[in-house]
Amino acid sequence: MKKLYSLFFIAFITTSFCQAQQRQQVVLTAEDSVRNLIEALPEVREKDHVYDSLTNRRQNIIIRITPPDSAVAMYHVEAGYQGNNRFQPHFYFYVDLANNMIYIEDLERGDRTTLEEWRARRSRAKDQK
């Protein structure tokens, strides 16, 4: 009889523990997915924690996300630095979650292109120098 109670107690504790773990899981929103995508990009990671000699401190990159609306069907993401009085964007991304595509504003050419094409352009520009 003691073994039966012991087995019942162990089974009860195990199921309670599993249910508690399920309740602790966090559901990611679409904005969280966009933020994770952008934070993982090597260009963004390179700009994070950059030392600023003017302020004598390390700058953390800030990511601002604007959800899609009727005018723009993609997430608009600005990645840059927050100064004392203003936000200074360094990258402008557009994320299409449905098609798993990231576009970037190419400020040198003045157009919006895929991230892969933008990287290829930068690579060609470095090779020509």
Sequence and secondary structure as in RCSB ss.txt:
>XXXX:A:sequence
MKKLYSLFFIAFITTSFCQAQQRQQVVLTAEDSVRNLIEALPEVREKDHVYDSLTNRRQNIIIRITPPDSAVAMY
HVEAGYQGNNRFQPHFYFYVDLANNMIYIEDLERGDRTTLEEWRARRSRAKDQK
>XXXX:A:secstr
 HHHHHHHHHHHHHHHHHHHHHHH     HHHHHHHHHHTSHHHHHHTTEEETTTTEEE  EEEEE   SS SSE
EEEEEEE SS EEEEEEEEEETTTTEEEEEETTTTEEEEHHHHHHHHHHHHHH 
